[in-house]
Amino acid sequence: MRDPMRVSTRVIILFAILASLFSFAKFSQCEESVWAGPNQYIHACYSDLPALFSERAFGKGEWVFNGVEEAAEYPALQGVIMWATAKVSPSGPVGYFNFSAILIALLFIASAVLVYRIKPDNALVYTLAPTGILALFINWDLWAIVTTLLAIYWFDRKEELASAAILGVSIATKFFPIVLLIPIAIIFIRRHEMKRGIQYLAISLGTFSVINIPFALTTPTGWWRFYDLNLHREADWGSIWYALSVFGVNLTHINYLSILTLLIGILAVAIFLLQTRETLSLAESSIFIFTVLMTVSKVYSPQYVLWLTPLVILAIKDKRDLSWFWFWQSAEVIYHFAIWQHLALLTGAQFGLSVKLYAVATLFRIAAAIALALALARRHRSGGLLALRYWPELPI
């Protein structure tokens, strides 16, 4: 029997267009004030697009990685996208935002089609998710999300060379997707295909390196700014570390602690993926590694939910788990408004959200994401301590 939630590609495209239009209406409220002052937080229409256009070198017509403070704090290809878009968009931050929003909307539609190709039964839910409307035009993340979904799509269809190359492109755009190499390696281990696994990793990392080397050689200071910022930044907005500090839990050496907890989380996910009775597809397993990353990172920007939403949709195997999806979406919606209302208070608004209530919203969001991941994980029966029996049988 045909699933009632499965629709045609045209319906998916239609709903993705409608979601993009609703999102644009939300963000365009700030156009009159050019996204300045507490108004952008009160109306939850803040966007990095016009903000960085006004503050970084690429908005002045210069190369995106020129200077120190004026260099874009993004990976190589993301910087190129920011710079190239500024070159062809109408002048000024408003023109830049509007032109960039058109491109991002097209990418969102493409992401919806890819989700439909991978898991058609749940694709409509992706276009209906409120977090997409709320966060779509905050940043340039959709440029990397689409290539990540394409890497997952090709990998699950055994087109591994193309998948490896496009994943390298995705890592060079936003860097988050590098964690996908963990479940990918585990899938090859479970298939006893170590040679192909090594080839995949080599192509992905090789593509990433080839893209980055020219930037590292020509504008090393600007190119390195992204990596330096993330290596040395303190606990920032949205992170569990910042929320804990609000309640007096002031942990030291956050840089080391975040790396340690990330490694512990990766180990836990690896053990889980090695012990499932059936080898999970990359589409199904990717949400677990991304949840760990977003939980222990030193910052959680509101647009990060755009990464998690399609991955959750791809990981859902049982329709009963859609209730967990909507519960998590509710937590993300609460967080979305909490961060902006707190920032409104800090920037001089007459009303807003206190730091403790903001920290509560942060912890609630994190708890909801973990609960969702656990709910999805329980659908995959464990096959026992399977990890122990793989290693002796790995033919190189």
Secondary structure, 3 states (H helix, E strand, C coil): CCCCCCCCHHHHHHHHHHHHHHHHHHHHHHCCCCCCCCHHHHCCCCCHHHHHHHHCHHHHCCCCCCCCCCCCCCCHHHHHHHHHHHHHCCCHHHHHHHHHHHHHHHHHHHHHHHHHHHCHHHHHHHHHCHHHHHHCCCCCCHHHHHHHHHHHHHHHCCCHHHHHHHHHHHHHHHCHHHHHHHHHHHHHHHCCCHHHHHHHHHHHHHHHHHHHHHHHHHCHHHHHHHHHHHHHCCCCCCCHHHHHHHCCCCCCCHHHHHHHHHHHHHHHHHHHHHHECCCCCHHHHHHHHHHHHHHHCCCCCHHHHHHHHHHHHHHCCCHHHHHHHHHHHHHHHHHHHHHHHHHHHHCCCCCCCCHHHHHHHHHHHHHHHHHHHHHHHCCCCECCCCHHHHHHHCCC
